[in-house]
Amino acid sequence: MIDQQNLVRQILDGDKGAFRILVEQNQRLVGHIVFRMLPAGPDREDLCQEVFLKVYQNLERFRFDAKLSTWIATIARNCCLDFLAKKRLPFYDDLAVDGEMPEPAAPDSCSPEQITSDGETAGLLRREIDRLPRVYQTIVTLYHLDDLSYGEIARIMNMPEGTIKSYLFRARRLLKDRLTVQFQGERP
């Protein structure tokens, strides 16, 4: 695996293959951010491409004071927030007010037997994550799927680390409550 400084140097020297490597190494992370922050629609894929275009255009400004992936993720977040602002769509508005958690939604009509027999436990969890407020979705995804630290997520999301921990705790609690509702009353 090529080190990040050499990769950046190669890209800045015009090596298109090196940029392809950068995209391959970071496309999952960018996709997770964009697909969690934006509502479903065709704009998601276009925005992923826009993120990498901005990365390429601004790569000479990267100073290695953070991981390259953290810098790229921050660009992805900023692109999403800009997009949401242009479309006048909220990102933080669906969070609980005054520390109250959103109510667990009514369960889908799946019994535990159907879920486990169909091998859909992971699908159920994904659906429940998709129903979380978008900021919670983003933080859960960055922490659990991309294995980023609290500090890295705080930097990407431009939030204090304590807020990231609190939101992750709330998101997990909400997921637990919703999954409990799914399975409540189905046990013998």
N, CA and C of each residue as an Amber inpcrd file, in Angstrom:
protein
   564
   0.8470000  -1.1850000   0.0000000   0.0000000   0.0000000   0.0000000
   0.8890000   1.2430000   0.0000000   0.5610000   2.1640000  -0.8380000
   1.3470000   3.3840000  -1.0010000   1.0300000   4.3610000   0.1360000
   2.0740000   5.0390000   0.6600000   1.7960000   5.9790000   1.7530000
   1.1290000   7.2330000   1.1910000   0.3780000   7.8900000   2.0750000
  -0.4930000   8.9990000   1.6640000   0.2900000  10.1800000   1.0850000
   1.4430000  10.5020000   1.6500000   2.2190000  11.6310000   1.1320000
   2.7240000  11.3590000  -0.2790000   3.1960000  10.1380000  -0.5260000
   3.6460000   9.7870000  -1.8750000   2.4790000   9.7790000  -2.8510000
   1.3430000   9.2890000  -2.3940000   0.1560000   9.2670000  -3.2470000
  -0.2360000  10.6870000  -3.6530000  -0.2720000  11.5950000  -2.7000000
  -0.6170000  12.9880000  -2.9930000   0.4150000  13.5960000  -3.9440000
   1.6760000  13.3430000  -3.6910000   2.7300000  13.8810000  -4.5630000
   2.5690000  13.3690000  -5.9950000   2.2800000  12.0770000  -6.1360000
   2.0880000  11.5050000  -7.4660000   0.8930000  12.1370000  -8.1780000
  -0.1840000  12.3530000  -7.4410000  -1.3690000  12.9790000  -8.0360000
  -1.0400000  14.3910000  -8.4820000  -0.3600000  15.1410000  -7.6140000
  -0.0060000  16.5200000  -7.9570000   0.9670000  16.5790000  -9.1350000
   1.7260000  15.4980000  -9.3460000   2.6310000  15.4200000 -10.4980000
   1.9140000  14.9510000 -11.7660000   0.5770000  14.7370000 -11.6710000
  -0.2110000  14.3990000 -12.8550000  -0.4720000  12.9240000 -13.0670000
  -0.1740000  12.0870000 -12.1030000  -0.3870000  10.6450000 -12.2300000
  -1.8580000  10.3150000 -12.0420000  -2.5390000  10.0210000 -13.1390000
  -3.9650000   9.7040000 -13.0920000  -4.2300000   8.3780000 -12.3730000
  -3.3210000   7.4430000 -12.4880000  -3.4590000   6.1660000 -11.7950000
  -3.4310000   6.3460000 -10.2850000  -2.6300000   7.2720000  -9.8170000
  -2.5630000   7.5440000  -8.3820000  -3.8880000   8.1370000  -7.8980000
  -4.4780000   9.0160000  -8.7150000  -5.7710000   9.5750000  -8.3250000
  -6.8340000   8.4830000  -8.3020000  -6.7590000   7.5620000  -9.2350000
  -7.6980000   6.4340000  -9.2520000  -7.5700000   5.6300000  -7.9510000
  -6.3420000   5.4360000  -7.4760000  -6.1170000   4.7290000  -6.2090000
  -6.7530000   5.4960000  -5.0630000  -6.5700000   6.8150000  -5.0410000
  -7.1650000   7.6460000  -3.9930000  -8.6820000   7.4910000  -3.9850000
  -9.2850000   7.5180000  -5.1580000 -10.7420000   7.3710000  -5.2610000
 -11.1560000   5.9940000  -4.7600000 -10.4640000   4.9490000  -5.1920000
 -10.8110000   3.5930000  -4.7680000 -10.6880000   3.4310000  -3.2590000
  -9.6720000   4.0430000  -2.6630000  -9.4670000   3.9320000  -1.2210000
 -10.5240000   4.6830000  -0.4230000 -11.1390000   5.6910000  -1.0060000
 -12.0420000   6.5650000  -0.2530000 -13.4760000   6.5910000  -0.7440000
 -13.8030000   5.8590000  -1.8010000 -15.1560000   5.9430000  -2.3520000
 -16.2060000   5.3930000  -1.3900000 -15.8720000   4.3820000  -0.6340000
 -16.8400000   3.8390000   0.3300000 -17.1510000   4.8860000   1.4030000
 -16.1290000   5.5280000   1.9350000 -16.3050000   6.5500000   2.9590000
 -17.1510000   7.7050000   2.4300000 -16.8110000   8.1940000   1.2560000
 -17.5700000   9.2950000   0.6480000 -19.0120000   8.8660000   0.4030000
 -19.1970000   7.6620000  -0.1060000 -20.5460000   7.1560000  -0.3400000
 -21.3540000   7.0690000   0.9410000 -20.7230000   6.6030000   2.0100000
 -21.4390000   6.5260000   3.2880000 -21.9060000   7.9010000   3.7420000
 -21.0550000   8.8850000   3.6230000 -21.4310000  10.2320000   4.0640000
 -22.5420000  10.7920000   3.1860000 -22.3380000  10.7540000   1.8930000
 -23.3120000  11.3370000   0.9660000 -24.6570000  10.6180000   1.0560000
 -24.6330000   9.2910000   1.0930000 -25.8830000   8.5430000   1.1010000
 -26.6130000   8.6420000   2.4280000 -25.9160000   8.9960000   3.5090000
 -26.5720000   9.1900000   4.7990000 -27.0560000  10.6210000   4.9820000
 -26.3410000  11.5690000   4.4140000 -26.7070000  12.9670000   4.6280000
 -27.7820000  13.4600000   3.6740000 -27.8510000  12.8900000   2.4930000
 -28.8230000  13.3630000   1.5040000 -30.0210000  12.4440000   1.4230000
 -31.1950000  13.0110000   1.1450000 -32.3640000  12.1560000   0.9200000
 -32.1610000  11.3440000  -0.3630000 -32.8810000  10.2600000  -0.4650000
 -32.7710000   9.4030000  -1.6440000 -33.0490000  10.2110000  -2.9090000
 -32.3160000   9.8860000  -3.9440000 -32.5160000  10.5640000  -5.2230000
 -31.2740000  10.4780000  -6.0860000 -31.4080000  10.9410000  -7.3150000
 -30.2980000  10.8270000  -8.2720000 -29.1200000  11.7500000  -7.9550000
 -29.3240000  12.7250000  -7.0830000 -28.2590000  13.6790000  -6.7840000
 -27.1150000  13.0650000  -6.0000000 -27.3570000  11.9670000  -5.3460000
 -26.3320000  11.3570000  -4.5060000 -25.0760000  10.9820000  -5.2920000
 -25.2480000  10.2750000  -6.3920000 -24.0870000   9.8420000  -7.1770000
 -23.3620000  11.0350000  -7.7830000 -24.1150000  12.0190000  -8.2510000
 -23.4930000  13.2260000  -8.7940000 -22.6660000  13.9310000  -7.7240000
 -23.1800000  13.9620000  -6.5140000 -22.4640000  14.6340000  -5.4360000
 -21.1900000  13.8750000  -5.0610000 -21.2250000  12.5580000  -5.1180000
 -20.0010000  11.7780000  -4.8640000 -18.9170000  12.1610000  -5.8690000
 -19.3020000  12.3080000  -7.1310000 -18.3360000  12.7220000  -8.1500000
 -17.8420000  14.1330000  -7.8850000 -18.7440000  15.0050000  -7.4660000
 -18.3640000  16.3820000  -7.1550000 -17.3540000  16.4280000  -6.0100000
 -17.5370000  15.5630000  -5.0260000 -16.6050000  15.5060000  -3.8990000
 -15.1960000  15.2010000  -4.4090000 -15.0700000  14.1880000  -5.2490000
 -13.7420000  13.8210000  -5.7330000 -13.1630000  14.8790000  -6.6750000
 -14.0180000  15.5840000  -7.3870000 -13.5500000  16.7040000  -8.1990000
 -12.9670000  17.7890000  -7.2920000 -13.6570000  18.1000000  -6.1910000
 -13.1490000  19.1090000  -5.2470000 -11.8750000  18.6290000  -4.5640000
 -11.7950000  17.3580000  -4.2700000 -10.5670000  16.8080000  -3.6890000
  -9.4120000  17.0440000  -4.6520000  -9.6200000  16.7130000  -5.9110000
  -8.5640000  16.8850000  -6.9200000  -8.1700000  18.3610000  -7.0570000
  -9.1710000  19.2300000  -7.1100000  -8.9070000  20.6540000  -7.2860000
  -8.1920000  21.2880000  -6.0940000  -8.3910000  20.7390000  -4.9070000
  -7.8380000  21.3350000  -3.6880000  -6.7240000  20.5180000  -3.0520000
  -6.2730000  19.4860000  -3.7040000  -5.2950000  18.5830000  -3.1140000
  -3.9830000  19.2830000  -2.7490000  -3.6090000  20.2760000  -3.5090000
  -2.3540000  20.9760000  -3.1910000  -2.4400000  21.7350000  -1.8670000
  -3.6460000  21.9750000  -1.3780000  -3.8380000  22.6670000  -0.0940000
  -3.7830000  21.7180000   1.1050000  -3.8380000  20.4140000   0.8610000
  -3.8210000  19.4560000   1.9580000  -2.4550000  19.4830000   2.6220000
  -2.4380000  19.6520000   3.9570000  -1.1880000  19.8520000   4.7050000
  -0.8300000  18.6930000   5.6260000  -1.5320000  17.5900000   5.5720000
  -1.2440000  16.4080000   6.3750000  -1.3200000  16.6770000   7.8740000
  -2.1610000  17.6210000   8.2860000  -2.3880000  17.8270000   9.7100000
  -3.5050000  16.9030000  10.2120000  -4.0800000  16.1330000   9.3180000
  -5.0660000  15.0940000   9.6290000  -4.8550000  13.9790000   8.6090000
  -5.5530000  12.8810000   8.8160000  -5.4900000  11.8190000   7.8290000
  -6.1260000  12.3020000   6.5290000  -5.6160000  11.8300000   5.4180000
  -6.1660000  12.2020000   4.1180000  -7.6420000  11.8290000   4.0360000
  -8.0130000  10.6620000   4.5570000  -9.4130000  10.2310000   4.5120000
 -10.3080000  11.1730000   5.3240000  -9.8000000  11.6920000   6.4330000
 -10.5800000  12.6320000   7.2440000 -10.8050000  13.9230000   6.4720000
  -9.7800000  14.3900000   5.7860000  -9.8870000  15.5990000   4.9740000
 -10.9070000  15.3970000   3.8460000 -10.8490000  14.2460000   3.1940000
 -11.7900000  13.9320000   2.1120000 -13.2120000  13.8400000   2.6620000
 -13.3650000  13.1970000   3.8110000 -14.6900000  13.0850000   4.4210000
 -15.2470000  14.4520000   4.7970000 -14.3880000  15.3540000   5.2270000
 -14.8260000  16.7110000   5.5560000 -15.3210000  17.4290000   4.3020000
 -14.6280000  17.2450000   3.2040000 -15.0770000  17.8290000   1.9320000
 -16.4440000  17.2450000   1.5630000 -16.6110000  15.9420000   1.7440000
 -17.9030000  15.3000000   1.4350000 -19.0100000  15.9010000   2.2930000
 -18.7580000  16.0490000   3.5760000 -19.7490000  16.6360000   4.4780000
 -20.1100000  18.0490000   4.0420000 -19.1020000  18.8550000   3.7460000
 -19.3480000  20.2400000   3.3350000 -20.1270000  20.3110000   2.0250000
 -19.8040000  19.4400000   1.0860000 -20.5580000  19.3960000  -0.1760000
 -22.0250000  19.0450000   0.0940000 -22.2510000  18.1050000   0.9930000
 -23.6280000  17.7180000   1.3310000 -24.3710000  18.8720000   1.9840000
 -23.7170000  19.5360000   2.9310000 -24.3740000  20.6650000   3.5960000
 -24.6730000  21.7880000   2.6090000 -23.7560000  22.0520000   1.6800000
 -23.9980000  23.0660000   0.6470000 -25.1930000  22.6690000  -0.2230000
 -25.2400000  21.3930000  -0.6070000 -26.3440000  20.8990000  -1.4280000
 -27.6720000  21.0450000  -0.6850000 -27.6880000  20.6270000   0.5820000
 -28.9140000  20.7180000   1.3760000 -29.3540000  22.1670000   1.5390000
 -28.3950000  23.0740000   1.7230000 -28.7320000  24.4970000   1.8730000
 -29.3430000  25.0450000   0.5780000 -28.7500000  24.6760000  -0.5710000
 -29.2760000  25.1470000  -1.8610000 -30.7000000  24.6470000  -2.0990000
 -30.9590000  23.4160000  -1.6800000 -32.2850000  22.8270000  -1.8690000
 -33.2300000  23.1530000  -0.7120000 -32.7080000  23.8840000   0.2780000
 -33.4780000  24.2510000   1.4750000 -34.0180000  23.0200000   2.1990000
 -33.1670000  22.0130000   2.2980000 -33.5080000  20.7890000   3.0050000
 -32.7760000  20.7680000   4.3430000 -33.4270000  20.3100000   5.4030000
 -32.7770000  20.2910000   6.7170000 -31.8260000  19.1070000   6.8630000
 -30.8440000  19.2740000   7.7280000 -29.9890000  18.1550000   8.1200000
 -30.1210000  17.9080000   9.6150000 -30.1000000  18.9690000  10.3870000
 -30.1580000  18.8330000  11.8330000 -31.5740000  18.9680000  12.3880000
 -32.5350000  19.3980000  11.5870000 -33.8760000  19.6790000  12.0850000
 -34.6200000  18.4550000  12.5900000 -34.2300000  17.2660000  12.1710000
 -34.9730000  16.0860000  12.6000000 -34.4450000  15.5040000  13.9050000
 -33.5210000  16.2080000  14.5690000 -33.0400000  15.7660000  15.8740000
 -34.0440000  16.0960000  16.9530000 -33.9200000  15.3960000  18.0460000
 -34.8210000  15.6330000  19.1790000 -34.6250000  17.0380000  19.7150000
 -35.7190000  17.6300000  20.1880000 -35.6870000  18.9580000  20.7780000
 -35.6510000  18.7960000  22.2930000 -34.8850000  19.6270000  22.9640000
 -34.7890000  19.6090000  24.4210000 -34.3810000  18.2390000  24.9600000
 -33.5240000  17.5390000  24.2330000 -33.0020000  16.2740000  24.7190000
 -33.9550000  15.0990000  24.6310000 -35.1130000  15.2800000  24.0590000
 -36.0570000  14.1750000  23.9430000 -35.7600000  13.3960000  22.6780000
 -35.9460000  12.1140000  22.7630000 -35.6760000  11.2520000  21.6200000
 -36.8990000  11.1930000  20.7200000 -36.6870000  11.0750000  19.4060000
 -37.8300000  10.8490000  18.5270000 -38.5340000   9.5450000  18.9200000
 -39.8270000   9.5080000  18.7420000 -40.6020000   8.3170000  19.0780000
 -40.2330000   7.1740000  18.1460000 -40.1370000   5.9610000  18.6860000
 -39.9260000   4.8280000  17.7980000 -41.1140000   4.7030000  16.8430000
 -40.8220000   4.4810000  15.5990000 -41.8840000   4.3660000  14.5990000
 -42.5730000   3.0170000  14.7310000 -43.7510000   2.9320000  14.1660000
 -44.4830000   1.6720000  14.1800000 -43.6630000   0.6130000  13.4650000
 -43.6420000  -0.5910000  13.9750000 -42.8210000  -1.6230000  13.3670000
 -43.3540000  -2.0410000  12.0060000 -42.4250000  -2.5050000  11.1730000
 -42.8260000  -3.1200000   9.9170000 -43.4650000  -4.4600000  10.2680000
 -44.1890000  -5.0180000   9.3460000 -44.8960000  -6.2630000   9.6360000
 -44.0050000  -7.4730000   9.3650000 -42.9660000  -7.6190000  10.1750000
 -42.0850000  -8.7710000  10.0810000 -41.9950000  -9.4170000  11.4460000
 -42.1900000 -10.7040000  11.4970000 -42.0100000 -11.4140000  12.7600000
 -40.5340000 -11.7690000  12.8850000 -40.0650000 -12.0340000  14.1070000
 -38.6730000 -12.4370000  14.2750000 -38.3330000 -13.6850000  13.4750000
 -39.2900000 -14.6110000  13.3710000 -39.0410000 -15.8310000  12.6090000
 -38.7920000 -15.5170000  11.1380000 -39.5900000 -14.5930000  10.5960000
 -39.4040000 -14.2090000   9.1950000 -38.0450000 -13.5470000   9.0000000
 -37.7010000 -12.6950000   9.9320000 -36.4500000 -11.9530000   9.7910000
 -35.2590000 -12.8980000   9.8230000 -35.2120000 -13.7710000  10.8380000
 -34.0640000 -14.6530000  10.9600000 -34.0860000 -15.7580000   9.9240000
 -35.2710000 -16.2700000   9.6000000 -35.3140000 -17.3460000   8.6180000
 -34.9680000 -16.8280000   7.2280000 -35.2810000 -15.5980000   6.9490000
 -34.9490000 -15.0270000   5.6480000 -33.5500000 -14.4260000   5.6320000
 -32.8670000 -14.4880000   6.7650000 -31.5240000 -13.9290000   6.8190000
 -31.5370000 -12.4220000   6.6830000 -32.5600000 -11.7710000   7.2050000
 -32.6990000 -10.3390000   6.9930000 -32.4120000  -9.5000000   8.2350000
 -31.7060000 -10.0620000   9.2050000 -31.4030000  -9.2790000  10.3920000
 -30.5990000  -8.0400000  10.0160000 -29.6030000  -8.2200000   9.1820000
 -28.7950000  -7.0770000   8.7440000 -29.6440000  -6.0910000   7.9540000
 -30.5690000  -6.5940000   7.1520000 -31.4600000  -5.7190000   6.3980000
 -32.3720000  -4.9140000   7.3100000 -32.8690000  -5.5570000   8.3560000
 -33.7110000  -4.8600000   9.3310000 -32.9070000  -3.7550000  10.0120000
 -31.6950000  -4.0710000  10.4140000 -30.8500000  -3.0730000  11.0630000
 -30.5730000  -1.9050000  10.1180000 -30.2770000  -2.1960000   8.8610000
 -30.0580000  -1.1210000   7.8700000 -31.2930000  -0.2560000   7.7090000
 -32.4640000  -0.8870000   7.6500000 -33.7070000  -0.1120000   7.5170000
 -33.9270000   0.7800000   8.7270000 -33.6380000   0.2630000   9.9030000
 -33.8020000   1.0770000  11.1120000 -32.7750000   2.2070000  11.1590000
 -31.5680000   1.9580000  10.7180000 -30.5680000   3.0370000  10.6400000
 -31.0500000   4.1000000   9.6630000 -31.6370000   3.6720000   8.5460000
 -32.1470000   4.6180000   7.5530000 -33.2810000   5.4830000   8.1000000
 -33.9430000   5.0320000   9.1450000 -35.0540000   5.7860000   9.7270000
 -34.6000000   6.7480000  10.8220000 -33.3320000   6.6720000  11.1920000
 -32.7910000   7.6020000  12.1900000 -32.6950000   9.0050000  11.5990000
 -32.6240000  10.0250000  12.4520000 -32.2970000  11.3610000  11.9280000
 -30.9760000  11.2870000  11.1600000 -30.8690000  12.0740000  10.1020000
 -29.7070000  11.9600000   9.2150000 -28.3670000  12.1510000   9.9120000
 -28.2930000  13.0640000  10.8750000 -27.0200000  13.2660000  11.5640000
 -26.6540000  12.0150000  12.3550000 -27.6370000  11.3440000  12.9460000
 -27.3730000  10.0930000  13.6540000 -26.9350000   9.0090000  12.6660000
 -27.6110000   8.9290000  11.5280000 -27.2400000   7.9440000  10.5040000
 -25.7740000   8.1110000  10.1080000 -25.3920000   9.3570000   9.8870000
 -24.0330000   9.6410000   9.4420000 -23.0210000   9.2240000  10.4970000
 -23.2660000   9.5720000  11.7440000 -22.3240000   9.2590000  12.8170000
 -22.2460000   7.7550000  13.0520000 -23.3860000   7.0670000  13.0730000
 -23.3880000   5.6140000  13.2490000 -22.6050000   4.9510000  12.1230000
 -22.8150000   5.3960000  10.9090000 -22.1320000   4.8110000   9.7580000
 -20.6310000   5.0560000   9.8250000 -20.2300000   6.2730000  10.1320000
 -18.8000000   6.5750000  10.2060000 -18.1180000   5.7770000  11.3180000
 -18.8130000   5.6170000  12.4390000 -18.2110000   4.9150000  13.5690000
 -18.1890000   3.3980000  13.3490000 -19.3360000   2.8370000  12.9730000
 -19.4380000   1.3810000  12.9160000 -19.0380000   0.7770000  11.5740000
 -19.2600000   1.4580000  10.4850000 -18.9190000   0.8870000   9.1800000
 -17.5570000   1.3330000   8.6730000 -17.1810000   2.5640000   8.9980000
 -15.8920000   3.0570000   8.5250000 -14.8160000   3.0210000   9.6050000
 -15.1900000   2.5840000  10.8020000 -14.2400000   2.4270000  11.9140000
 -13.4530000   3.6930000  12.2120000 -14.1030000   4.8450000  12.1240000
 -13.4340000   6.0940000  12.4600000 -13.5340000   6.3420000  13.9550000
 -12.5660000   7.0410000  14.4880000 -12.5600000   7.3720000  15.9120000
 -13.5100000   8.5360000  16.1730000 -13.8140000   8.7540000  17.4590000
 -14.6450000   9.9000000  17.8320000 -14.0020000  11.1950000  17.3370000
 -12.6870000  11.2980000  17.5100000 -11.9740000  12.5040000  17.0940000
 -12.0650000  12.7500000  15.5970000 -11.9130000  11.6870000  14.8140000
 -12.0120000  11.8260000  13.3570000 -13.4240000  12.2420000  12.9540000
 -14.4150000  11.6320000  13.5730000 -15.8000000  11.9770000  13.2450000
 -16.0860000  13.4220000  13.6570000 -15.5820000  13.8200000  14.8240000
 -15.7810000  15.1940000  15.2890000 -15.1950000  16.1850000  14.2950000
 -14.0330000  15.8630000  13.7830000 -13.3810000  16.7520000  12.8060000
 -14.1980000  16.8150000  11.5110000 -14.6460000  15.6650000  11.0450000
 -15.4300000  15.6050000   9.8050000 -16.7440000  16.3560000   9.9620000
 -17.4280000  16.1180000  11.0780000 -18.7580000  16.6870000  11.2910000
 -18.7030000  18.1060000  11.8490000 -17.5060000  18.5680000  12.1800000
 -17.3120000  19.9100000  12.7460000 -18.1490000  20.0830000  14.0190000
 -18.0120000  19.1010000  14.8980000 -18.7300000  19.0840000  16.1690000
 -17.7380000  18.7170000  17.2680000 -18.0370000  19.1010000  18.4920000
 -17.1950000  18.6520000  19.5990000 -17.2600000  17.1220000  19.7370000
 -16.1680000  16.5390000  20.1950000 -16.1150000  15.0960000  20.3650000
 -17.2020000  14.6060000  21.3250000 -17.4840000  15.3790000  22.3660000
 -18.5380000  15.0090000  23.3130000 -19.8970000  14.9320000  22.6540000
 -20.1540000  15.8050000  21.7030000 -21.4220000  15.7820000  20.9740000
 -21.5170000  14.5170000  20.1220000 -20.4060000  14.1540000  19.5060000
 -20.3780000  12.9230000  18.7070000 -20.7020000  11.7270000  19.5950000
 -20.0720000  11.6530000  20.7650000 -20.3330000  10.5500000  21.6900000
 -21.7970000  10.5350000  22.1150000 -22.3280000  11.7050000  22.4190000
 -23.7280000  11.8080000  22.8490000 -24.6790000  11.3820000  21.7280000
 -24.4490000  11.8740000  20.5140000 -25.3070000  11.5080000  19.3910000
 -25.2140000  10.0180000  19.0880000 -24.0100000   9.4460000  19.1850000
 -23.8560000   8.0160000  18.9410000 -24.6080000   7.2250000  20.0020000
 -24.5230000   7.6470000  21.2590000 -25.2670000   6.9940000  22.3350000
 -26.7670000   7.0750000  22.0740000 -27.2480000   8.2620000  21.7180000
 -28.6760000   8.4360000  21.4450000 -29.1320000   7.5880000  20.2660000
 -28.3040000   7.5450000  19.2240000 -28.6560000   6.7520000  18.0420000
 -28.7410000   5.2750000  18.3940000 -27.7780000   4.7980000  19.1590000
 -27.8000000   3.3890000  19.5650000 -29.0290000   3.0900000  20.4220000
 -29.3410000   4.0010000  21.3420000 -30.4980000   3.7970000  22.2020000
 -31.7800000   3.7740000  21.3730000 -31.8710000   4.6740000  20.4120000
 -33.0520000   4.7170000  19.5500000 -33.1540000   3.4330000  18.7160000
 -32.0280000   2.9600000  18.1980000 -32.0340000   1.6950000  17.4540000
 -32.4830000   0.5470000  18.3570000 -31.9530000   0.5080000  19.5650000
 -32.3400000  -0.5460000  20.5060000 -33.8420000  -0.4860000  20.7740000
 -34.3620000   0.7190000  21.0290000 -35.7990000   0.8670000  21.2990000
 -36.6310000   0.4070000  20.1070000 -36.2150000   0.7890000  18.9260000
 -36.9780000   0.4190000  17.7300000 -36.9210000  -1.0810000  17.4660000
 -35.7550000  -1.6700000  17.6680000 -35.6360000  -3.1150000  17.4560000
 -36.4070000  -3.8830000  18.5270000 -36.4260000  -3.3500000  19.7320000
 -37.2210000  -3.9710000  20.7900000 -38.6980000  -3.9430000  20.4180000
 -39.1690000  -2.8260000  19.8820000 -40.5580000  -2.7230000  19.4380000
 -40.8290000  -3.7540000  18.3460000 -39.8610000  -3.9600000  17.4640000
 -40.0270000  -4.9430000  16.3760000 -40.2810000  -6.3370000  16.9250000
 -39.5490000  -6.6800000  17.9940000 -39.6090000  -8.0420000  18.5090000
 -40.5190000  -8.2000000  19.7170000 -41.0560000  -7.1240000  20.2250000
 -41.8940000  -7.1730000  21.4260000 -43.1640000  -7.9780000  21.1560000
 -43.4930000  -8.8310000  22.0800000 -44.7160000  -9.6160000  21.9310000
 -44.5930000 -10.7890000  21.0060000 -43.4400000 -10.9710000  20.3750000
 -43.2710000 -12.0880000  19.4430000 -42.6030000 -13.2840000  20.1190000
 -42.1090000 -13.0910000  21.3440000 -41.4370000 -14.1860000  22.0430000
 -42.4750000 -15.0910000  22.6880000 -42.1700000 -16.3870000  22.7750000
 -43.1140000 -17.3360000  23.3840000 -43.2630000 -17.1120000  24.8790000
